[in-house]
């Protein structure tokens, strides 16, 4: 049904079928295959493992871009639809020219606003699955990667996800867990005041 709808939209909006249609159909079929093959719990566990790995990779790329700013020019060039260039590290992207694209955690998506969606889903699954999610290193790695996306929408969503997760599971937040959260919130407020956070 999705493939047929996509094809109909292609004919309505364009005279010729866009090659992207076939890519979309492939993704629909792949998603259907995943949904019918794996259980929900298996999907969530695999999702957490993959996104946590990507979070680590994006943080490494983020650090490299500051420590070795010219390293990006040794990487294969990828240009997105907006015409901005990125160095491709396979599991992470680094922007080529800082004058047009700010250095942030991009993940594999070349757009932090998209990346934060996956990171927030990861946090949500961790809060749901882990017995003590606020003691999980995966939780804090994902949270740190999300902070460095500098995505306003990501921050707002993250706060809601954590709040709902903590309240729904009745997680007791002691001083050791509360301090990093308070510092993170204070850092976000500071970045807003400095005008650093003003993105999607």
Backbone as numpy.savetxt, mean C-alpha at the origin, in Angstrom:
# Nx Ny Nz CAx CAy CAz Cx Cy Cz
-19.62 -12.45 -16.71 -20.46 -11.25 -16.71 -19.58 -9.99 -16.71
-18.53 -10.01 -15.87 -17.64 -8.85 -15.82 -16.91 -8.66 -17.15
-16.48 -9.76 -17.76 -15.78 -9.68 -19.04 -16.71 -9.12 -20.11
-17.97 -9.59 -20.12 -18.94 -9.10 -21.10 -19.25 -7.64 -20.90
-19.39 -7.22 -19.64 -19.66 -5.81 -19.33 -18.49 -4.93 -19.78
-17.27 -5.39 -19.51 -16.08 -4.63 -19.93 -16.01 -4.49 -21.44
-16.32 -5.57 -22.14 -16.30 -5.53 -23.61 -17.35 -4.56 -24.14
-18.55 -4.59 -23.53 -19.62 -3.68 -23.96 -19.20 -2.22 -23.74
-18.57 -1.95 -22.60 -18.10 -0.58 -22.31 -17.04 -0.14 -23.31
-16.20 -1.09 -23.73 -15.18 -0.78 -24.72 -15.80 -0.33 -26.04
-16.82 -1.04 -26.48 -17.47 -0.70 -27.75 -18.25 0.61 -27.64
-18.78 0.88 -26.46 -19.54 2.13 -26.27 -18.63 3.33 -26.27
-17.49 3.22 -25.60 -16.58 4.35 -25.43 -15.53 4.49 -26.52
-15.18 3.38 -27.19 -14.13 3.41 -28.19 -14.54 2.59 -29.42
-14.00 3.00 -30.57 -14.31 2.28 -31.79 -13.61 0.94 -31.86
-12.42 0.86 -31.30 -11.66 -0.38 -31.31 -11.47 -0.89 -29.88
-11.28 -2.19 -29.77 -11.08 -2.80 -28.45 -9.67 -2.47 -27.96
-9.61 -1.87 -26.78 -8.33 -1.53 -26.18 -7.64 -2.79 -25.69
-6.33 -2.94 -25.93 -5.60 -4.12 -25.41 -5.72 -4.30 -23.91
-5.99 -3.20 -23.19 -6.14 -3.28 -21.74 -7.36 -4.13 -21.35
-8.31 -4.27 -22.30 -9.49 -5.08 -22.03 -9.08 -6.53 -21.75
-8.16 -7.05 -22.53 -7.73 -8.43 -22.35 -6.99 -8.61 -21.02
-6.25 -7.59 -20.64 -5.56 -7.63 -19.34 -6.58 -7.66 -18.20
-7.64 -6.82 -18.37 -8.69 -6.78 -17.34 -9.40 -8.13 -17.24
-9.68 -8.74 -18.39 -10.35 -10.05 -18.39 -9.47 -11.10 -17.71
-8.18 -11.03 -17.98 -7.25 -11.98 -17.34 -7.27 -11.82 -15.83
-7.30 -10.58 -15.35 -7.32 -10.32 -13.92 -8.63 -10.79 -13.29
-9.75 -10.61 -14.02 -11.04 -11.09 -13.53 -11.02 -12.61 -13.36
-10.51 -13.29 -14.38 -10.45 -14.75 -14.35 -9.50 -15.24 -13.26
-8.40 -14.53 -13.10 -7.43 -14.90 -12.05 -8.06 -14.73 -10.67
-8.76 -13.62 -10.47 -9.43 -13.36 -9.19 -10.48 -14.43 -8.91
-11.22 -14.81 -9.96 -12.23 -15.86 -9.81 -11.58 -17.19 -9.42
-10.44 -17.48 -10.04 -9.72 -18.71 -9.74 -9.25 -18.74 -8.28
-8.72 -17.60 -7.82 -8.25 -17.50 -6.44 -9.42 -17.68 -5.46
-10.54 -17.03 -5.76 -11.70 -17.09 -4.86 -12.28 -18.49 -4.76
-12.22 -19.25 -5.84 -12.81 -20.59 -5.83 -11.82 -21.66 -5.39
-10.55 -21.32 -5.33 -9.53 -22.31 -4.97 -9.14 -22.26 -3.50
-9.00 -21.06 -2.96 -8.51 -20.90 -1.60 -9.63 -20.49 -0.64
-9.49 -20.91 0.61 -10.43 -20.49 1.64 -10.14 -19.04 2.03
-11.09 -18.43 2.71 -10.92 -17.03 3.12 -9.72 -16.88 4.05
-9.57 -17.80 4.98 -8.46 -17.74 5.93 -7.11 -17.91 5.25
-7.06 -18.82 4.28 -5.81 -19.02 3.53 -5.46 -17.77 2.74
-6.49 -17.16 2.13 -6.26 -15.92 1.37 -5.72 -14.82 2.28
-6.32 -14.65 3.46 -5.90 -13.60 4.37 -4.46 -13.81 4.84
-4.13 -15.06 5.17 -2.77 -15.37 5.64 -1.75 -15.09 4.53
-2.07 -15.51 3.30 -1.17 -15.28 2.16 -1.04 -13.80 1.87
-2.16 -13.08 1.94 -2.17 -11.63 1.71 -1.26 -10.94 2.71
-1.38 -11.30 3.99 -0.55 -10.69 5.04 0.94 -10.94 4.77
1.28 -12.16 4.41 2.69 -12.50 4.14 3.24 -11.70 2.96
2.45 -11.60 1.89 2.91 -10.89 0.69 3.05 -9.40 0.95
2.02 -8.79 1.54 2.04 -7.33 1.76 3.09 -6.95 2.79
3.30 -7.79 3.80 4.36 -7.52 4.77 5.73 -7.54 4.10
5.92 -8.50 3.20 7.17 -8.57 2.44 7.35 -7.30 1.60
6.27 -6.85 0.94 6.34 -5.63 0.13 6.60 -4.41 1.00
6.06 -4.42 2.23 6.29 -3.30 3.15 7.77 -3.20 3.52
8.38 -4.35 3.79 9.82 -4.37 4.10 10.61 -3.87 2.89
10.27 -4.34 1.70 10.98 -3.93 0.48 10.83 -2.44 0.22
9.64 -1.90 0.44 9.42 -0.47 0.20 10.16 0.39 1.21
10.27 -0.08 2.45 11.03 0.67 3.46 12.52 0.67 3.15
13.02 -0.45 2.64 14.43 -0.54 2.23 14.68 0.43 1.07
13.77 0.42 0.09 13.90 1.32 -1.06 13.83 2.78 -0.63
12.94 3.08 0.32 12.78 4.43 0.85 14.08 4.89 1.52
14.70 4.00 2.30 15.96 4.33 2.97 17.09 4.51 1.96
17.17 3.63 0.97 18.22 3.72 -0.06 18.12 5.03 -0.82
16.90 5.47 -1.09 16.71 6.70 -1.87 17.27 7.92 -1.15
17.37 7.86 0.19 17.97 8.96 0.95 19.46 8.77 1.16
19.87 7.54 1.45 21.28 7.27 1.71 22.11 7.32 0.43
21.57 6.75 -0.66 22.25 6.72 -1.96 21.31 7.30 -3.02
21.15 8.62 -3.05 20.17 9.25 -3.96 20.43 8.97 -5.44
21.68 8.72 -5.84 21.98 8.47 -7.25 21.80 7.00 -7.65
21.52 6.16 -6.68 21.34 4.73 -6.96 20.17 4.49 -7.90
19.16 5.36 -7.80 17.95 5.18 -8.62 18.26 5.18 -10.11
19.32 5.92 -10.52 19.64 6.04 -11.94 20.30 4.79 -12.51
20.62 3.84 -11.64 21.17 2.56 -12.09 20.06 1.52 -12.31
18.85 1.88 -11.93 17.73 0.95 -12.01 16.98 1.10 -13.33
16.27 0.06 -13.76 15.44 0.17 -14.99 14.38 1.26 -14.81
14.17 2.03 -15.86 13.23 3.14 -15.81 11.81 2.67 -16.14
10.86 3.09 -15.30 9.44 2.83 -15.54 8.73 4.18 -15.53
7.90 4.43 -16.53 7.17 5.70 -16.62 5.68 5.43 -16.45
5.05 6.12 -15.51 3.62 5.90 -15.29 2.78 6.76 -16.24
1.47 6.68 -16.11 0.57 7.39 -17.02 0.68 8.90 -16.88
1.17 9.37 -15.74 1.35 10.80 -15.54 2.65 11.32 -16.12
3.47 10.41 -16.69 4.73 10.81 -17.30 5.88 10.90 -16.32
5.69 10.43 -15.09 6.75 10.47 -14.09 7.57 9.19 -14.14
8.89 9.33 -13.97 9.78 8.19 -14.03 10.10 7.61 -12.67
10.26 6.28 -12.63 10.58 5.59 -11.39 11.65 4.54 -11.66
12.51 4.35 -10.67 13.47 3.27 -10.73 12.81 2.00 -10.22
12.88 0.94 -11.01 12.19 -0.30 -10.68 13.11 -1.25 -9.92
12.79 -1.48 -8.65 13.53 -2.45 -7.83 12.78 -3.78 -7.74
11.87 -4.01 -8.66 11.02 -5.21 -8.74 9.93 -5.19 -7.67
10.33 -5.12 -6.40 9.36 -5.15 -5.30 9.13 -3.76 -4.70
9.69 -2.74 -5.31 9.51 -1.37 -4.84 9.93 -0.40 -5.93
9.39 0.82 -5.86 9.71 1.87 -6.83 10.35 3.06 -6.13
11.29 3.71 -6.82 11.92 4.92 -6.32 11.76 6.00 -7.38
11.27 7.20 -7.02 11.09 8.25 -8.02 12.41 8.76 -8.58
12.42 9.08 -9.87 13.63 9.57 -10.53 13.92 11.02 -10.18
12.97 11.90 -10.44 13.20 13.33 -10.26 12.36 13.84 -9.09
13.04 14.32 -8.05 12.34 14.78 -6.86 11.59 16.09 -7.10
11.94 16.82 -8.16 11.29 18.11 -8.40 9.80 17.93 -8.72
9.45 16.78 -9.27 8.06 16.55 -9.68 7.38 15.48 -8.84
8.14 14.52 -8.34 7.57 13.42 -7.57 8.27 13.34 -6.23
7.51 13.40 -5.16 8.07 13.38 -3.81 8.51 11.97 -3.43
9.58 11.90 -2.65 10.06 10.59 -2.19 9.15 10.08 -1.09
8.48 8.97 -1.37 7.57 8.34 -0.43 7.67 6.83 -0.61
6.99 6.06 0.23 6.91 4.62 0.03 5.87 4.35 -1.06
6.34 3.82 -2.17 5.44 3.59 -3.31 5.03 2.13 -3.45
5.78 1.23 -2.83 5.50 -0.18 -3.05 5.73 -0.53 -4.50
4.91 -1.41 -5.05 5.04 -1.79 -6.46 4.02 -1.04 -7.32
3.31 -0.08 -6.72 2.16 0.51 -7.40 2.43 1.84 -8.08
3.60 2.43 -7.81 3.97 3.74 -8.38 2.99 4.84 -7.97
2.19 4.56 -6.94 1.24 5.55 -6.43 0.94 5.23 -4.95
1.44 6.04 -4.03 1.25 5.78 -2.61 -0.21 5.71 -2.19
-1.07 6.46 -2.89 -2.50 6.43 -2.57 -3.12 5.07 -2.81
-2.57 4.33 -3.77 -3.03 2.95 -4.02 -2.38 2.01 -3.01
-1.10 2.22 -2.78 -0.34 1.35 -1.87 -0.94 1.33 -0.47
-1.39 2.51 0.00 -1.94 2.58 1.36 -3.19 1.72 1.52
-3.93 1.49 0.44 -5.12 0.62 0.51 -4.72 -0.79 0.91
-3.65 -1.29 0.31 -3.18 -2.64 0.61 -2.59 -2.72 2.02
-1.88 -1.67 2.42 -1.31 -1.65 3.76 -2.40 -1.61 4.83
-3.45 -0.83 4.59 -4.54 -0.76 5.55 -5.31 -2.08 5.61
-5.47 -2.74 4.48 -6.09 -4.07 4.48 -5.24 -5.05 5.27
-3.92 -4.91 5.14 -3.01 -5.79 5.89 -3.17 -5.57 7.39
-3.24 -4.31 7.80 -3.44 -4.00 9.21 -4.78 -4.56 9.70
-5.79 -4.46 8.86 -7.12 -4.96 9.22 -7.10 -6.47 9.42
-6.44 -7.19 8.50 -6.35 -8.65 8.62 -5.54 -9.06 9.84
-4.47 -8.31 10.13 -3.63 -8.61 11.29 -4.40 -8.40 12.59
-5.18 -7.34 12.66 -5.99 -7.07 13.84 -7.05 -8.15 14.04
-7.50 -8.70 12.93 -8.53 -9.74 13.00 -7.95 -11.11 13.34
-6.79 -11.43 12.75 -6.24 -12.78 12.87 -5.35 -13.00 14.07
-4.46 -12.02 14.34 -3.47 -12.20 15.40 -4.13 -12.17 16.78
-3.66 -13.05 17.66 -4.18 -13.06 19.03 -3.76 -11.80 19.78
-2.51 -11.36 19.55 -2.02 -10.12 20.14 -1.44 -9.26 18.99
-2.31 -8.65 18.19 -1.85 -7.93 16.99 -0.92 -6.77 17.27
-1.09 -6.10 18.41 -0.26 -4.94 18.73 1.13 -5.34 19.20
1.38 -6.65 19.30 2.72 -7.14 19.63 3.38 -7.78 18.41
2.70 -7.74 17.28 3.21 -8.39 16.07 4.14 -7.44 15.30
5.32 -7.93 14.91 6.26 -7.10 14.14 5.69 -6.79 12.76
4.87 -7.68 12.24 4.25 -7.44 10.93 3.33 -6.22 10.98
2.66 -6.06 12.11 1.76 -4.92 12.29 2.53 -3.61 12.23
3.65 -3.55 12.94 4.41 -2.29 13.01 5.19 -2.02 11.72
5.62 -3.06 11.02 6.28 -2.87 9.72 5.29 -2.27 8.72
4.08 -2.81 8.69 3.04 -2.30 7.80 2.65 -0.87 8.17
2.57 -0.61 9.48 2.22 0.72 9.95 3.30 1.74 9.58
4.56 1.35 9.71 5.67 2.24 9.37 5.69 2.54 7.87
5.47 1.52 7.05 5.41 1.72 5.60 4.27 2.66 5.25
3.14 2.51 5.94 2.00 3.39 5.67 2.30 4.83 6.05
3.01 5.03 7.17 3.38 6.39 7.60 4.20 7.08 6.50
5.13 6.33 5.88 6.00 6.93 4.87 5.38 6.98 3.48
4.11 6.58 3.35 3.41 6.87 2.09 3.00 8.34 2.06
2.95 8.97 3.25 2.51 10.36 3.38 1.14 10.56 2.72
0.29 9.57 2.86 -1.05 9.64 2.27 -2.05 10.06 3.33
-2.70 11.20 3.13 -3.68 11.69 4.08 -4.83 10.71 4.23
-5.33 10.21 3.09 -6.42 9.23 3.13 -5.97 7.97 3.86
-4.70 7.59 3.65 -4.16 6.41 4.31 -4.12 6.59 5.82
-3.74 7.77 6.30 -3.68 8.03 7.73 -5.07 7.97 8.37
-6.01 8.61 7.71 -7.38 8.65 8.25 -7.95 7.23 8.33
-7.76 6.47 7.23 -8.26 5.10 7.19 -7.57 4.25 8.25
-6.26 4.44 8.39 -5.48 3.66 9.36 -5.99 3.89 10.78
-6.25 5.13 11.14 -6.73 5.43 12.48 -8.07 4.76 12.75
-8.95 4.76 11.74 -10.25 4.12 11.88 -10.11 2.60 12.00
-9.22 2.03 11.17 -8.99 0.58 11.20 -8.49 0.14 12.58
-7.50 0.86 13.10 -6.93 0.50 14.41 -7.95 0.69 15.52
-8.68 1.81 15.47 -9.69 2.09 16.50 -10.77 1.01 16.53
-11.30 0.69 15.36 -12.35 -0.33 15.28 -11.80 -1.71 15.66
-10.57 -2.00 15.21 -9.96 -3.28 15.54 -9.74 -3.45 17.03
-9.24 -2.41 17.68 -8.97 -2.47 19.12 -10.28 -2.60 19.91
-11.29 -1.83 19.51 -12.57 -1.86 20.23 -13.31 -3.17 20.02
-13.29 -3.68 18.77 -14.04 -4.89 18.47 -13.45 -6.13 19.13
-12.11 -6.15 19.30 -11.46 -7.30 19.94 -11.21 -7.07 21.43
-11.58 -5.87 21.88 -11.38 -5.50 23.28 -9.92 -5.70 23.70
-9.03 -5.19 22.85 -7.60 -5.33 23.11 -7.18 -4.33 24.19
-6.51 -4.80 25.20 -6.01 -3.90 26.24 -4.71 -3.27 25.77
-4.68 -1.97 25.77 -3.50 -1.23 25.31 -2.74 -0.72 26.52
-1.59 -1.34 26.83 -0.80 -0.90 27.97 0.15 0.22 27.55
0.94 0.69 28.50 1.81 1.84 28.26 2.82 1.58 27.15
3.41 0.38 27.12 4.43 0.07 26.12 3.87 0.10 24.70
2.59 -0.27 24.56 1.96 -0.25 23.25 1.45 1.15 22.91
1.02 1.88 23.94 0.43 3.20 23.70 1.47 4.23 23.29
2.69 4.15 23.85 3.73 5.15 23.56 4.05 5.25 22.07
4.33 4.12 21.36 4.60 4.23 19.92 3.43 4.82 19.14
2.19 4.49 19.56 1.01 5.02 18.87 0.90 6.53 19.07
1.13 6.98 20.31 1.06 8.42 20.59 2.13 9.17 19.82
3.34 8.60 19.77 4.43 9.22 19.00 4.10 9.27 17.51
3.48 8.22 17.01 3.11 8.18 15.59 2.08 9.25 15.28
1.07 9.39 16.16 0.05 10.41 15.96 0.66 11.80 16.04
1.57 12.00 17.01 2.25 13.30 17.16 3.07 13.62 15.91
3.72 12.59 15.34 4.52 12.79 14.13 3.64 13.20 12.96
2.47 12.57 12.86 1.53 12.90 11.78 1.06 14.34 11.91
0.72 14.76 13.13 0.28 16.15 13.37 1.39 17.12 12.99
2.62 16.79 13.38 3.77 17.65 13.05 3.94 17.77 11.54
3.85 16.65 10.84 4.02 16.66 9.38 2.92 17.45 8.70
1.70 17.39 9.24 0.60 18.19 8.70 0.90 19.68 8.87
1.37 20.05 10.06 1.66 21.46 10.34 2.79 21.98 9.47
3.76 21.12 9.17 4.88 21.52 8.33 4.53 21.54 6.85
3.33 21.05 6.52 2.89 21.04 5.12 3.47 19.89 4.33
4.12 18.92 5.01 4.70 17.79 4.31 3.61 16.83 3.85
2.60 16.64 4.69 1.47 15.78 4.32 0.40 16.64 3.69
0.26 16.52 2.40 -0.78 17.27 1.68 -1.15 16.51 0.40
-0.93 15.22 0.47 -1.16 14.40 -0.70 -2.50 13.67 -0.58
-2.76 12.74 -1.58 -4.01 12.00 -1.60 -4.12 11.08 -0.40
